[in-house]
Amino acid sequence: MWSRPRVNPLTLLFRYGGVWLGFGVLFTGGLLTIYYSTYLIYSDFLKAIGMANIIPSVMLISTIAAVVAVLLAGPLALAINYRWFIIGTLVVSLAYAPIALLLYPNFTNLVVLAFIENFAMGLVPYVLIDKFDVQYRASGLGGVSYNWGGLLIGGWAPMIVGLISPPMGLGMVIMMAVGVA
């Protein structure tokens, strides 16, 4: 049975969460920087390069591809060392980004990029779930790591992309590299 905690879970989290809290914010912040600087702003990117007519289909199929990647990430991470799986998919997506965003921006390349880069997003709970004690796990994983990573780090990515390069492609690749790092 659930009972009211004696101490506020956020107080415990900030007192004892330590390094893992910082890691969680940076990890999710990096992944959300990738997401916010590419897939999330595909529609603006496609308008900027004169391909607005394919926005609905790219966004629909990219979203389906992202969901499939997130769902496949768990089983694949069990078969492959999850750390190498995350690093591998991020490196592959970063290597593929210049092709998809600068050289040959088209329907297929944008969908493939969305698919590859979203594998790591599916593993955020897997990576962080056991890093926080049970009494402040929800606060550590979702409440602070995910939200602070998104708001304080990743949320800036779309604006920075626009400031880096007006056609957006170069800015998207640079911000993706920042997120991967």
C-alpha positions as CSV (number, residue, x, y, z in Angstrom):
1,M,0.0,0.0,0.0
2,W,1.1,3.5,-0.7
3,S,1.7,5.7,2.2
4,R,2.6,9.4,2.4
5,P,6.4,9.8,2.6
6,R,8.0,11.1,5.7
7,V,10.4,13.3,3.8
8,N,9.7,15.1,0.5
9,P,11.2,12.8,-2.3
10,L,12.7,15.8,-4.0
11,T,14.6,16.7,-0.8
12,L,16.0,13.1,-0.7
13,L,16.8,13.2,-4.4
14,F,18.9,16.4,-4.2
15,R,20.5,15.2,-1.0
16,Y,21.4,11.7,-2.1
17,G,21.0,11.7,-5.9
18,G,24.5,13.1,-6.5
19,V,26.4,12.1,-9.6
20,W,23.5,10.1,-11.0
21,L,21.2,13.1,-11.0
22,G,23.8,15.1,-12.9
23,F,24.4,12.2,-15.3
24,G,20.6,11.8,-15.8
25,V,20.1,15.5,-16.7
26,L,23.1,15.4,-19.1
27,F,22.2,12.1,-20.6
28,T,18.5,13.1,-21.3
29,G,19.6,16.6,-22.2
30,G,22.0,15.3,-24.9
31,L,19.3,13.0,-26.3
32,L,16.7,15.7,-26.3
33,T,19.1,18.1,-28.0
34,I,19.4,15.6,-30.8
35,Y,15.6,15.2,-31.0
36,Y,14.8,18.9,-30.7
37,S,17.5,19.9,-33.3
38,T,16.5,17.3,-35.9
39,Y,13.3,15.3,-36.0
40,L,11.2,17.9,-34.0
41,I,12.0,20.7,-36.5
42,Y,11.8,18.7,-39.8
43,S,8.8,20.7,-40.8
44,D,10.6,24.0,-40.5
45,F,13.6,22.5,-42.2
46,L,11.6,21.2,-45.2
47,K,9.9,24.6,-45.6
48,A,13.3,26.3,-45.6
49,I,14.7,24.1,-48.3
50,G,11.5,24.3,-50.5
51,M,10.1,20.9,-49.8
52,A,7.0,21.8,-47.8
53,N,4.9,19.5,-49.9
54,I,6.3,16.4,-48.2
55,I,6.0,17.6,-44.6
56,P,2.9,15.6,-43.7
57,S,4.3,12.3,-45.0
58,V,7.8,12.8,-43.6
59,M,6.3,13.7,-40.1
60,L,3.9,10.8,-40.1
61,I,6.3,8.1,-41.2
62,S,9.2,9.6,-39.1
63,T,6.9,9.4,-36.0
64,I,6.1,5.8,-36.8
65,A,9.8,5.0,-37.4
66,A,10.7,6.7,-34.1
67,V,8.0,4.7,-32.1
68,V,9.3,1.4,-33.7
69,A,12.9,2.4,-32.8
70,V,12.0,3.1,-29.2
71,L,10.1,-0.2,-28.9
72,L,12.9,-2.2,-30.5
73,A,15.6,-0.5,-28.3
74,G,14.8,-2.6,-25.2
75,P,15.0,-6.0,-26.7
76,L,18.0,-5.1,-28.8
77,A,19.8,-3.7,-25.8
78,L,19.3,-7.0,-24.0
79,A,21.0,-8.8,-26.9
80,I,23.7,-6.3,-27.3
81,N,25.5,-4.4,-24.5
82,Y,23.3,-1.4,-23.9
83,R,26.1,1.0,-23.6
84,W,27.6,0.0,-26.9
85,F,24.1,0.0,-28.4
86,I,23.5,3.6,-27.4
87,I,27.0,4.7,-28.5
88,G,26.7,2.8,-31.7
89,T,23.3,4.2,-32.7
90,L,24.3,7.8,-31.8
91,V,27.5,7.5,-33.8
92,V,25.7,6.0,-36.8
93,S,23.0,8.7,-36.6
94,L,25.6,11.5,-36.4
95,A,27.5,10.0,-39.4
96,Y,24.3,9.8,-41.3
97,A,23.1,13.3,-40.5
98,P,25.2,15.2,-43.1
99,I,23.8,12.8,-45.8
100,A,20.2,13.3,-44.6
101,L,20.3,17.0,-43.8
102,L,22.9,18.5,-46.1
103,L,23.7,16.4,-49.1
104,Y,20.5,14.5,-49.9
105,P,17.6,15.8,-47.8
106,N,14.7,13.7,-49.0
107,F,11.8,11.6,-47.6
108,T,13.8,8.4,-47.1
109,N,16.9,9.9,-45.6
110,L,14.9,11.9,-43.0
111,V,12.8,8.9,-42.0
112,V,15.9,6.8,-41.7
113,L,17.6,9.4,-39.5
114,A,14.6,9.7,-37.2
115,F,14.6,5.9,-36.9
116,I,18.3,5.6,-36.0
117,E,18.5,8.5,-33.6
118,N,15.5,7.4,-31.6
119,F,16.9,4.0,-30.5
120,A,18.8,5.8,-27.7
121,M,15.6,7.6,-26.5
122,G,14.0,4.2,-25.8
123,L,16.8,3.3,-23.4
124,V,16.6,6.3,-21.0
125,P,14.5,4.4,-18.4
126,Y,16.7,1.3,-18.8
127,V,19.8,3.3,-18.2
128,L,18.5,5.4,-15.3
129,I,16.0,3.2,-13.5
130,D,18.3,1.5,-11.0
131,K,20.5,4.6,-10.4
132,F,18.0,6.1,-7.9
133,D,16.7,4.6,-4.8
134,V,13.1,3.5,-4.9
135,Q,11.8,6.3,-2.7
136,Y,12.9,9.0,-5.2
137,R,13.1,7.0,-8.4
138,A,10.2,8.7,-10.1
139,S,11.5,12.1,-9.2
140,G,15.0,11.3,-10.3
141,L,14.2,9.6,-13.6
142,G,11.2,11.5,-14.9
143,G,10.7,14.5,-12.7
144,V,14.2,15.9,-12.8
145,S,16.4,14.1,-15.3
146,Y,14.0,14.1,-18.1
147,N,12.4,17.4,-17.6
148,W,15.5,19.4,-16.7
149,G,17.4,17.7,-19.5
150,G,14.7,18.8,-21.9
151,L,14.0,22.2,-20.6
152,L,17.4,23.4,-19.5
153,I,19.5,21.7,-22.2
154,G,17.6,20.3,-25.2
155,G,14.9,23.0,-25.3
156,W,17.4,25.5,-26.6
157,A,18.4,23.4,-29.7
158,P,15.8,24.7,-32.2
159,M,16.6,28.3,-31.5
160,I,20.4,27.6,-31.7
161,V,19.9,25.7,-35.0
162,G,18.3,28.8,-36.5
163,L,21.1,31.1,-35.2
164,I,23.9,28.9,-36.6
165,S,22.7,28.6,-40.2
166,P,19.6,30.0,-41.9
167,P,19.2,27.0,-44.2
168,M,19.1,25.0,-41.0
169,G,20.9,21.8,-42.2
170,L,24.3,22.7,-40.9
171,G,22.9,24.0,-37.6
172,M,21.0,20.7,-37.3
173,V,24.2,18.6,-37.8
174,I,26.2,20.8,-35.4
175,M,23.6,20.6,-32.6
176,M,23.2,16.9,-33.2
177,A,27.0,16.6,-32.6
178,V,26.6,18.6,-29.4
179,G,23.8,16.3,-28.2
180,V,25.9,13.2,-29.0
181,A,28.9,14.6,-27.2
